[in-house]
């Protein structure tokens, strides 16, 4: 089978799919990306690099996002036309929708079915937009809706779509939802598993540049960016109460000092620096590790006494599910994407996203009652094994691709909309 995979970042959500397909004899896999990451290769997968074409146009401010999407689409179209001249015509295409690079795939390969990966649909009245209770101007509301322009094109042109959670699928217009199945990317539960003897001892963690002398408990927080969408301000404001109540507790904060989803601050400012100026905390017990390689990151989750995951009503993070897969005791925000997975008192604890004092109280309770909370750790692990394990999720994605390739240009019947839990 010949498969074209495209994502602006390599390999992102398509890592497991690409790894599996690359191992199958006879497959030809091309991964088209804007950021090829030369240090990362996948056996059997050929990277093909594209770049947005042209310069940003001087156009109406509300049209800037679509202009950027078109330039991404034109860049991938140019790459695909070159691949086509070399004889590569895929049997099926898998592409992440949102940046626009998938806009013109049907022009390059009109007879090839396209499976779209749909993470989020933006709406001016959505729970995400309303979460901060800030009134939006008419121009801001229009800008939010227009972020969907390329996504709507993909929804119309794709043979079928995939959304990783039921919550994310539910954000899309009802007329398109029958076209989208819900199937998570899958968690490698063999890799992300509890330490052999339960919690990894803190003295065996041995993180480079991190002095955990005297630490008997670890509160962990992991996010790609330290930002409001992932509750970093609320978590940091909760730390003084947590550390005062638990003298042997240290906090490990894993992530980059950058913004992925939240409003950007003026040049030279970051949410980390603002919180450090605002909140007095014992810096000797608060450790910013920066982004960590997978191995160290897993060990942090395995050593965690309490793992805190906070998010707006938005896209669910892999780190939340990976922590649960490691048997972490998770304190999660009482928001829609978290509630889809976490059941209070069964596989974790819910807390109020907006209240640092309630976050602190929930974490302190979890630290105080570690032995009583052991069933929650087991419940977290069981939830991932039952519903999000790679061995269950990957076949759904592979089956969708195989069926689309088999049907070719013929009419394609979208499978049932969700994976059975």
C-alpha positions as MATLAB code, in Angstrom:
seq = 'XXXXXXXXXXXXXXXXXXXXXXXXXXXXXXXXXXXXXXXXXXXXXXXXXXXXXXXXXXXXXXXXXXXXXXXXXXXXXXXXXXXXXXXXXXXXXXXXXXXXXXXXXXXXXXXXXXXXXXXXXXXXXXXXXXXXXXXXXXXXXXXXXXXXXXXXXXXXXXXXXXXXXXXXXXXXXXXXXXXXXXXXXXXXXXXXXXXXXXXXXXXXXXXXXXXXXXXXXXXXXXXXXXXXXXXXXXXXXXXXXXXXXXXXXXXXXXXXXXXXXXXXXXXXXXXXXXXXXXXXXXXXXXXXXXXXXXXXXXXXXXXXXXXXXXXXXXXXXXXXXXXXXXXXXXXXXXXXXXXXXXXXXXXXXXXXXXXXXXXXXXXXXXXXXXXXXXXXXXXXXXXXXXXXXXXXXXXXXXXXXXXXXXXXXXXXXXXXXXXXX';
ca = [
       0.000    0.000    0.000;
       1.199    3.511   -0.836;
       0.329    6.052    1.828;
       0.924    9.783    2.070;
       0.885   11.146    5.618;
       1.096   14.868    6.253;
       1.463   16.907    9.426;
       3.242   20.222    9.896;
       5.264   18.566   12.659;
       6.986   15.191   12.453;
       5.673   12.741   13.546;
       3.202   14.224   16.064;
      -0.105   12.323   16.330;
       0.892   10.008   13.488;
       3.928    8.481   15.156;
       2.368    5.114   15.971;
       0.593    4.831   12.616;
       3.780    5.661   10.719;
       5.873    3.242   12.775;
       3.440    0.387   12.146;
       2.952    1.066    8.445;
       6.696    1.474    7.936;
       7.258   -2.050    9.255;
       4.829   -3.684    6.812;
       6.657   -5.242    3.829;
       5.569   -3.792    0.517;
       4.311   -0.485    1.921;
       5.584    2.816    0.562;
       5.142    5.531    3.184;
       5.868    9.204    2.506;
       5.528   11.655    5.413;
       5.188   15.243    4.166;
       6.082   17.769    6.842;
       7.307   21.319    7.407;
       9.508   20.393   10.392;
      11.344   17.148    9.558;
      13.354   16.773   12.803;
      16.540   15.332   11.369;
      17.346   13.575   14.660;
      14.213   11.422   14.381;
      13.774    8.758   11.733;
      11.157    6.030   11.393;
      12.239    2.869    9.535;
      10.318    2.415    6.302;
       9.097    6.029    6.256;
      10.467    8.617    3.836;
      10.266   12.252    4.852;
       9.372   14.847    2.242;
       9.718   18.489    3.257;
       7.487   21.326    2.093;
       7.448   25.016    2.919;
       4.701   27.636    2.639;
       4.892   29.361   -0.733;
       5.265   33.088   -1.153;
       5.115   35.888    1.366;
       2.134   36.901    3.526;
      -0.261   39.076    1.544;
      -1.248   42.565    2.583;
      -4.916   41.852    2.954;
      -7.791   42.394    5.345;
      -6.711   41.536    8.917;
      -9.419   38.891    9.161;
      -8.098   37.167    6.036;
      -4.548   36.728    7.295;
      -5.125   33.263    8.713;
      -6.585   31.951    5.485;
      -3.778   33.554    3.504;
      -1.323   31.593    5.639;
      -3.359   28.405    5.120;
      -3.326   28.877    1.341;
       0.442   29.352    1.343;
       0.803   26.103    3.318;
      -1.556   24.343    0.926;
       0.309   25.637   -2.115;
       3.589   24.442   -0.640;
       2.304   20.911   -0.112;
       0.621   20.913   -3.538;
       3.966   21.737   -5.157;
       5.599   18.883   -3.251;
       2.828   16.437   -4.196;
       3.006   17.352   -7.873;
       6.739   16.654   -7.736;
       6.127   13.287   -6.065;
       3.535   12.514   -8.717;
       6.046   13.193  -11.505;
       8.357   10.713   -9.791;
       5.597    8.103   -9.942;
       4.269    8.299   -6.379;
       0.468    8.198   -6.332;
      -0.847    7.180   -2.896;
      -3.688    4.742   -2.345;
      -4.798    6.799    0.657;
      -3.840   10.082    2.320;
      -3.844   10.797    6.063;
      -3.554   14.471    6.971;
      -3.863   16.738    9.986;
      -6.380   19.501    9.365;
      -5.924   23.023   10.627;
      -2.859   24.686    9.128;
      -4.078   24.508    5.549;
      -1.470   22.215    4.041;
      -4.219   19.729    3.141;
      -6.280   22.274    1.169;
      -5.209   21.192   -2.313;
      -4.549   17.487   -1.883;
      -7.515   16.650   -4.078;
      -5.994   18.755   -6.861;
      -2.818   16.712   -6.803;
      -4.528   13.357   -6.254;
      -8.219   13.649   -7.252;
      -8.871    9.902   -7.058;
      -7.119    9.253   -3.744;
      -9.312    9.140   -0.614;
      -8.271   11.591    2.075;
      -8.701   10.790    5.790;
      -8.588   13.946    7.902;
      -7.439   14.211   11.505;
      -9.614   16.839   13.188;
      -8.555   18.167   16.583;
     -10.717   21.200   17.158;
     -13.475   23.384   15.734;
     -13.473   27.020   16.812;
     -16.668   28.825   17.804;
     -17.278   32.266   19.258;
     -19.768   30.829   21.747;
     -17.931   27.604   22.582;
     -17.005   26.536   26.136;
     -13.380   27.265   25.220;
     -14.091   30.845   24.199;
     -16.450   31.516   27.098;
     -14.165   30.027   29.735;
     -12.376   33.244   30.661;
     -15.690   35.184   30.744;
     -14.139   37.938   28.628;
     -16.476   39.708   26.226;
     -15.295   39.466   22.624;
     -15.699   42.209   20.056;
     -17.501   41.449   16.812;
     -14.153   41.413   15.024;
     -12.739   38.936   17.552;
     -15.763   36.661   17.143;
     -15.371   36.774   13.376;
     -11.668   35.962   13.661;
     -12.474   32.917   15.819;
     -14.970   31.584   13.263;
     -12.617   32.208   10.354;
     -10.004   29.916   11.914;
     -12.244   27.116   10.636;
     -11.995   28.067    6.959;
      -9.356   25.501    6.012;
     -10.900   22.955    8.387;
     -14.287   23.298    6.679;
     -12.664   22.710    3.284;
     -11.115   19.526    4.667;
     -14.394   18.385    6.199;
     -16.008   18.702    2.785;
     -13.208   17.025    0.822;
     -12.228   14.210    3.176;
     -13.581   10.695    2.772;
     -13.804   10.396    6.558;
     -12.366   12.078    9.614;
     -10.985   11.147   13.019;
     -11.209   13.067   16.296;
      -9.274   11.768   19.312;
     -11.975   12.258   21.974;
     -15.758   12.406   22.082;
     -15.493   15.896   23.562;
     -13.422   17.150   20.648;
     -15.686   15.470   18.100;
     -18.713   17.135   19.689;
     -17.329   20.612   18.921;
     -17.765   20.130   15.170;
     -20.986   21.163   13.393;
     -23.631   18.476   13.699;
     -23.912   18.137    9.923;
     -20.279   16.983    9.761;
     -20.186   14.785   12.852;
     -21.472   11.650   11.040;
     -18.344   11.883    8.896;
     -16.025   11.836   11.935;
     -15.245    8.790   14.039;
     -13.842    9.084   17.549;
     -10.614    7.169   17.999;
      -7.738    8.254   20.196;
      -4.162    8.079   18.867;
      -3.442    5.465   21.530;
      -1.120    5.294   24.531;
       1.813    2.897   24.560;
       0.882    1.237   27.841;
       3.920   -1.057   27.715;
       6.241    1.938   27.787;
       4.085    4.199   29.971;
       3.592    1.801   32.857;
       4.113    1.966   36.630;
       7.570    1.320   38.044;
       8.250   -2.308   38.940;
       7.704   -1.822   42.663;
       5.006    0.841   42.530;
       6.302    4.397   42.883;
       9.791    4.998   41.586;
      11.853    6.068   44.617;
      12.737    9.744   44.474;
      16.421    9.035   45.089;
      16.434    6.911   41.931;
      14.996    9.667   39.768;
      18.353   11.444   39.474;
      17.220   14.203   37.106;
      20.151   16.165   35.680;
      20.472   19.603   37.264;
      17.688   18.957   39.780;
      18.506   18.849   43.492;
      15.836   16.791   45.262;
      17.729   16.561   48.560;
      15.259   16.070   51.376;
      12.310   15.402   49.086;
       9.916   12.744   50.345;
       7.011   13.671   48.040;
       6.799   14.950   44.479;
       3.992   16.991   42.978;
       4.388   16.934   39.205;
       3.051   19.142   36.433;
       3.753   18.539   32.728;
       2.794   20.661   29.734;
       4.314   21.582   26.386;
       3.992   25.239   27.337;
       3.682   26.928   30.730;
       0.521   28.884   29.966;
      -3.034   29.705   31.066;
      -4.759   27.179   28.759;
      -3.057   24.434   30.763;
      -3.649   26.041   34.137;
      -0.044   26.961   34.875;
      -0.925   30.197   36.738;
      -3.417   28.411   38.990;
      -0.998   25.556   39.654;
       1.858   27.893   40.540;
      -0.385   29.983   42.812;
      -1.369   26.776   44.633;
       2.246   25.821   45.387;
       2.879   27.959   48.514;
      -0.016   26.329   50.390;
       1.021   22.858   49.239;
       4.664   23.292   50.219;
       3.775   24.907   53.558;
       1.507   22.002   54.447;
       3.942   19.296   53.287;
       7.529   20.140   54.348;
       9.010   17.194   52.468;
       7.242   18.011   49.220;
       9.007   19.260   46.088;
       7.376   20.317   42.810;
       8.640   19.219   39.391;
       7.441   21.364   36.494;
       8.133   19.797   33.103;
       7.644   21.953   30.019;
       8.943   24.812   27.969;
       8.608   28.474   28.894;
       6.464   29.268   25.874;
       2.890   29.699   24.691;
       1.167   27.089   22.520;
      -2.502   28.105   22.761;
      -2.935   31.058   25.112;
      -2.714   34.785   24.362;
       0.867   35.886   23.864;
       2.435   38.378   26.226;
       4.506   41.411   25.172;
       8.013   40.688   23.907;
      10.336   39.618   26.695;
       7.577   38.480   29.064;
       6.398   34.986   29.865;
       3.804   33.489   32.164;
       6.582   31.765   34.074;
       8.400   35.018   34.814;
       5.173   36.803   35.717;
       4.186   34.088   38.188;
       7.651   33.957   39.727;
       7.456   37.720   40.348;
       3.931   37.504   41.722;
       4.067   34.389   43.914;
       6.509   33.919   46.802;
       7.521   30.272   46.958;
      10.488   28.291   48.227;
      12.492   28.131   44.991;
      14.733   25.399   46.383;
      11.726   23.067   46.306;
      10.289   24.121   42.923;
      12.176   22.720   39.950;
      11.695   23.738   36.322;
      13.161   20.916   34.255;
      12.350   22.301   30.824;
      11.199   19.793   28.187;
      12.524   16.304   28.915;
      13.405   13.332   26.694;
      10.836   10.558   26.835;
      12.882    8.431   29.225;
      13.264   11.118   31.884;
       9.674   12.274   31.400;
       8.374    8.754   32.037;
      10.461    8.463   35.191;
       8.981   11.730   36.494;
       5.479   10.293   36.041;
       6.515    7.030   37.721;
       7.938    8.898   40.731;
       5.012   11.300   41.100;
       3.210   11.370   44.446;
       0.475   13.537   42.895;
       0.270   14.617   39.272;
      -1.680   17.798   38.501;
      -3.359   18.241   35.111;
      -5.363   21.388   34.444;
      -6.888   22.480   31.167;
      -9.449   24.815   29.678;
     -12.320   23.140   27.799;
     -10.015   22.430   24.872;
      -7.922   19.676   23.310;
      -6.970   16.908   25.748;
      -3.221   16.461   26.375;
      -1.316   13.211   25.871;
       0.502   13.855   29.165;
      -2.722   13.431   31.135;
      -3.334    9.959   29.698;
       0.342    9.006   29.908;
       0.360    9.917   33.612;
      -2.693    7.743   34.190;
      -1.065    4.928   32.221;
       1.894    5.134   34.638;
      -0.513    4.703   37.539;
      -0.142    8.286   38.732;
      -2.528    9.740   41.283;
      -3.996   12.515   39.146;
      -5.647   15.703   40.339;
      -7.427   17.006   37.259;
      -9.482   20.079   36.483;
     -13.245   19.674   36.607;
     -13.589   20.598   32.930;
     -15.252   18.766   30.047;
     -12.250   17.100   28.393;
     -10.962   15.794   31.744;
     -14.370   14.550   32.898;
     -14.595   12.370   29.787;
     -11.749   10.284   31.249;
     -11.429   10.974   34.969;
     -14.141    9.902   37.416;
     -13.767   11.541   40.797;
     -12.893    9.050   43.502;
     -12.543    6.152   41.049;
      -9.477    6.845   38.908;
      -8.404   10.270   40.112;
      -9.593   13.451   41.807;
     -11.304   16.455   40.241;
     -10.706   19.994   41.406;
     -11.738   23.537   40.530;
      -9.568   24.881   37.705;
     -10.172   28.487   38.693;
      -9.315   28.176   42.394;
      -5.661   27.806   43.469;
      -6.839   27.286   47.060;
      -9.059   24.345   46.067;
      -6.316   22.907   43.904;
      -3.990   23.098   46.901;
      -6.526   21.458   49.215;
      -7.128   18.588   46.794;
      -3.395   18.007   46.312;
      -2.752   18.137   50.069;
      -5.564   15.642   50.659;
      -4.087   13.318   48.038;
      -0.623   13.593   49.592;
      -1.993   12.971   53.073;
      -4.012    9.893   52.074;
      -1.536    8.147   49.759;
      -2.290    4.629   50.981;
      -6.058    5.139   50.800;
      -5.660    6.485   47.262;
      -3.900    3.384   45.890;
      -7.140    2.095   44.282;
      -7.342    5.356   42.305;
      -3.890    4.701   40.857;
      -4.984    1.216   39.826;
      -8.203    2.667   38.397;
      -6.256    5.203   36.341;
      -4.078    2.496   34.827;
      -7.106    0.318   34.136;
      -8.916    3.184   32.374;
      -6.058    3.608   29.909;
      -5.742   -0.137   29.326;
      -9.479   -0.430   28.690;
     -10.101    2.646   26.561;
      -6.903    4.280   25.307;
      -4.362    1.480   24.899;
      -2.467    1.598   21.622;
      -3.302   -2.058   20.978;
      -6.994   -1.104   20.848;
      -6.807    2.315   19.195;
      -4.249    1.673   16.449;
      -6.295   -1.028   14.660;
      -9.170    1.452   14.306;
      -6.942    3.932   12.464;
      -5.307    1.249   10.355;
      -8.683   -0.250    9.466;
     -10.002    3.123    8.367;
      -7.003    3.691    6.097;
      -7.144    0.175    4.657;
     -10.871    0.414    3.915;
     -10.481    3.775    2.223;
      -7.587    2.476    0.104;
      -9.599   -0.605   -0.841;
     -12.635    1.439   -1.863;
     -10.524    3.906   -3.830;
     -12.561    6.618   -5.559;
     -15.806    4.725   -4.852;
     -18.319    5.939   -2.328;
     -17.114    5.239    1.205;
     -19.357    4.373    4.141;
     -18.087    6.028    7.320;
     -17.805    3.515   10.185;
     -19.649    3.874   13.469;
     -18.815    7.226   15.012;
     -16.980    6.097   18.107;
     -14.788    3.384   19.511;
     -16.622    1.159   21.948;
     -15.485    1.825   25.504;
];
